[in-house]
């Protein structure tokens, strides 16, 4: 993993702040979690995504991910 790769991912995520994304989380052992949310902020080593659940009873969750999660394909993001 090179520093240039992380800088590319960081720049891409920073450019998409405020955009709606679909996140596919690889939980291991063939377990996949799909969530939809909005990229809130991009920090130097992590970024945050606000996920609202389809059920009205659950409050919104603020999830944080590392840029290396994208490079290692632990998560995959797609614009909605």
C-alpha positions as CSV (number, residue, x, y, z in Angstrom):
1,X,0.0,0.0,0.0
2,X,1.5,3.3,-1.1
3,X,1.0,6.7,0.3
4,X,0.0,7.9,-3.1
5,X,-3.0,5.4,-3.1
6,X,-4.2,6.7,0.3
7,X,-3.9,10.3,-1.0
8,X,-6.0,9.5,-4.0
9,X,-8.7,7.9,-1.9
10,X,-8.6,10.7,0.6
11,X,-9.0,13.3,-2.2
12,X,-11.9,11.4,-3.8
13,X,-13.8,11.0,-0.5
14,X,-13.2,14.7,0.4
15,X,-14.6,15.7,-3.0
16,X,-17.7,13.7,-2.4
17,X,-18.6,15.2,1.0
18,X,-22.3,15.7,1.2
19,X,-23.0,13.1,-1.4
20,X,-25.3,10.1,-0.9
21,X,-23.5,6.8,-1.1
22,X,-24.3,3.1,-0.8
23,X,-21.8,1.2,1.4
24,X,-21.2,-2.5,1.2
25,X,-19.5,-3.7,4.4
26,X,-17.6,-7.0,4.3
27,X,-18.1,-8.5,7.8
28,X,-16.2,-11.7,7.0
29,X,-17.3,-15.3,6.6
30,X,-19.6,-14.4,3.7
31,X,-21.5,-11.8,5.8
32,X,-22.2,-8.5,3.9
33,X,-24.0,-5.5,5.3
34,X,-25.4,-2.9,2.9
35,X,-26.2,0.6,4.1
36,X,-27.0,3.9,2.5
37,X,-26.0,7.3,4.0
38,X,-24.4,10.7,3.4
39,X,-20.7,11.4,3.7
40,X,-20.5,14.0,6.5
41,X,-16.8,14.9,6.9
42,X,-13.4,13.8,5.8
43,X,-10.6,13.9,8.4
44,X,-6.9,13.2,7.8
45,X,-7.1,9.4,8.6
46,X,-10.9,8.7,8.7
47,X,-14.2,9.8,7.2
48,X,-17.7,9.7,8.6
49,X,-21.0,8.6,7.1
50,X,-24.4,9.4,8.5
51,X,-26.7,6.4,8.1
52,X,-30.4,6.7,8.6
53,X,-32.3,3.4,9.2
54,X,-35.4,2.7,7.2
55,X,-37.3,2.1,10.5
56,X,-38.4,5.3,12.2
57,X,-37.7,3.9,15.6
58,X,-33.9,3.7,15.2
59,X,-32.0,7.0,15.4
60,X,-29.4,7.9,12.7
61,X,-25.9,6.4,13.2
62,X,-22.7,8.1,12.5
63,X,-20.2,5.5,11.2
64,X,-16.5,6.2,10.7
65,X,-14.2,4.4,8.2
66,X,-10.5,4.5,7.5
67,X,-9.3,5.2,4.0
68,X,-7.4,1.9,4.1
69,X,-10.7,0.2,4.5
70,X,-11.5,1.2,0.9
71,X,-8.0,0.2,-0.4
72,X,-8.2,-3.2,1.3
73,X,-11.8,-3.6,0.1
74,X,-13.3,-4.1,3.5
75,X,-15.9,-1.6,2.4
76,X,-17.0,-0.6,-1.1
77,X,-18.8,2.7,-1.8
78,X,-21.0,3.6,-4.7
79,X,-22.7,7.0,-5.4
80,X,-26.5,6.8,-5.3
